[in-house]
């Protein structure tokens, strides 16, 4: 907008309103005073009489105080201010969601920033909207404003006289016409001035601080408006489905830079401030709006040859050291992929700014055109960040860019559907790496990153569904969008993709986006269209989304009369028999897509096969394959479905195929074999010979895929937490693992060196093998870790830029196992100091883990005591319970931590409070390896003594359940595992 018009609009208000007010009161002063007194007397008397006799005055109106007498609405009338108890509601204010049927056309926003060090800022908003139905109350949102003036509401250029009221519980501003008539169906413009607070921690429009290379605090201003924080930044209709275009102007100091969703179209300088006007955006939800004010010393990396132009903004020392390059490369790869994949370009703004914020409270915010990230999640330094961390950085950037289509271009109707845009883009963003970063295997790693760990968590009765129908408030809805919802949701989107195939999936995603462009989407319509040729999509997906846990499918195969008979039975899978499952629906049935292949015997070949594919909806179904006899069936092809499968025959029938045709089963199938057999063996439904046979068979084939090793490591880590305290089983457990790693001519020397011809996958495998060897107490590996530690110059631990010859992927293992086995106090003190001064959060975490791994009791007690009594001088408050968890990973540390936790529980409450989530959940990491009834008694005794757990109440029950699971496993499964290990090791000899 032109600057002159903007300035006039922004300054309009006091003088004009005072003029009108003076005109109105001057006309009143011309009347005889006796007339005015009589009129007021009769007006008050009549109002009181009618209210008392007819009961027309609600009790709530006793809080109303009229501050100004106003005239009936006319072309020159103004607003009035009415105060009322802001915690009591009237009519539509009592509803948690806006009821107004309206179309918001645009927001015209202007901010005045005189100094980015100031903690408040003036602003003005003009909202252009159309009412579709007459209403009595016009309600919109504003929250925690320092000041908010009376609004000016124009209908066809005529100003209304208004009564403005606040209802704080819903963050509402409520407007009524003074004559209590209805707002008619028409177009309106509402203008309102306000002053906001910039001290909110990473929400709304906020102030952020960062260290520059001279260790001087710098300041920037930025926004994070999701979920309902736009109302902190400006008055608005703050619900996701109410979209509008945004016109933004920012007046800011000349030594600063202003950014926003769309590019700058005009800049001028007036009154020593730079006036930056941005292009009008496309239609967006309020939470997607974004802007920032940066010092002009901030670093910048840009490439104008890209379409749209990509710019990375970060602290200058980081851009100068090229640490923002990875984010730039990933963005440059992801945008062209999405444009082609969706075949839609209008979802993209004309430019993409990526802003790294040092102390941002959350990981990222996907605002269209200006995406903000917490600095440590996208700034990549290959000297200290591992390959897995590199993948995570890349995944975050690709994910947030993908929201330009899912979330911004097409939005959800309400927050209970937010999960869909989050998990869908979490799945789709993995596809962006397939071409340029093929050896990362990012799509395949969905299984090890999300599916496998979440199947462990979701197999418990206190899990929750993705869609929680009885959650009503926004905070409650968002509380369910946790790690389980993300990981299970990603797994289900992958399942849907696999069921219908890539092209059908992609075509229906394109149709979903096109048909809902700049609007809100209908998930059920998408599911129905996608699964149209197979089943009712809405009901199919509902069976997975609206129920916790997942199914166990039992498959019984028999040969009769030269035919193969198959029986499929589904039931709910719960990980352990110790759980109370009385609250679960025993008759619940999922709709399971069974994609199966049969082989063995028929035509005297293991790999002659037949495919069957159907949806199991009932408890049990049977199939008969006439005139063919097969000895095995493999269902859940390519691990597409979120369930576990138990077969009526031994896994030996699968391993024979693996040995004769190593590539017959896909990598996903092999992961599925490992996952299913370990889950079933833990539960006690099959013998531990079955998973060990699978592992042994894959080992003989020299498995080199990271995902296979990671799946094995995940389940091995679960067992080793217990077996560390079971001496009868520990030695054979360790020997089996070491033999699996050091086979097929693999040596320790080869593992700890990254060769030039090692690709990304090979390096991941080497890092995992080295860590696992040390975890299995392999003496040569631990000695090698110490040798590597001692090769690091002392200057390195003083934050020097000196290079070391140890890949970042090995550093955590090197630090931890050197300090665990070393009694050198100087090394330990050096690492403690490094934890306190390290500028990298990755190195801080590694140092913390290392100092917590010492076997020295005095040092462990020192950390616990000083961390509790000395504030943050020794251990940072946010790291204290993480440290406890690290200590609890070894026997001496576990004992010390548990005794300290019990004996100092009251002090911990006084220091951290019962509302501290880290304190509340610490019990889980401290007790996760407890294996005796005596520990269970001590836990119950502590909880009885301190019954109030605050936010840790659920964690307490989960910790009790985990210890019961441990005890039950030892009683029922340890001997079985020991026998299986003995058999396998004897066979290998």
Buried (B, 14 or more C-beta within 10 A) or exposed (E): BEBEEBBEBBEBBEEEBEEBEEEBEEEEEEEEEEEEEEEEEEEEEEEEEEEEEEEEBEEEEEEBEEEEEBBEBEEEBBBBBBEBBEEBBBEBBEEEEBEBEBEBBBBBBBBBBBEBEEEEBBBBBBBBBEBEEEBBBBBBBBBBBEEBBBBBBBBEEEBBBBBBBBBEEBBBBBBBBBEEEEBEEEEBBBBBBBBBBBEBEBBBBBBBEBBBEEEEEBBBBBBBBBBBBBBBBBBBBBBBBBBBBBBBBBBBBEEBBBBBBBBBEBEEEEEEBBBBBBBBBBBBBBBBBBBBBBBEEBBBBBEEEBEBBBBBBBBBEBBEBEBBBBBBBBBBBBBEBBBEBBEBEEBBBEBBBBBBBBEBBBBBBBBBBBBBBBBBBBBBBEBBBBBBBBBBBBBBBBBBBBBBBBBBBBBBBBBBBBBBBBBBBBBBBBBBBEEEBEBBBBBBBBBBBBBBBBBBBBBBBEBBBBBBEEBEEBEEBBEBBEEBBBBBBBBBBBBBBBBBEEEBBBBBBBBBBBBBEBBBBBBBBBBBBBBEEBBBBBBBBBBBBEBBBBBBBBBBBEBEEEBBBBBBBBBBBBBBEBBEEEEBEEEBBBBBBBBBBBBBBBEEEBEBBBEBEBBBBEEEBEBEBEEBBBBBBBBBBBBBBBBBBBBEBBBEBBBBBBEEEBEBBEBBBBBBBBBBBBBBBBBBBBBBBBBBBBBBBBBBBEBEBBBBBBBBBBBBEBBBBBBBBBEEBBEBBBBBBBBBBBEEEBEBEEBBEBEEEBEBBBBBBBBBBBBBBBBBBBEBBBBBBBEBBEEBEEEBBEEEEEEBEBBBBBBBBBBBBBBBBBEEEEBBEBBBBBBBEBEBEBBBBBBBBBBBBBBBEEBBBBBBEEBBEEEEEBBBEEBBBBBBBBBBBBEBBBBBBBEBBBEBBEEBBEBBEBEBEBBBBBBBBBBBBBBEEEBBEBBEEBBEEBEEBBBBBEBBBBBBBBBBBBBBBBEEBBEBBBBBBEBBBEEBE
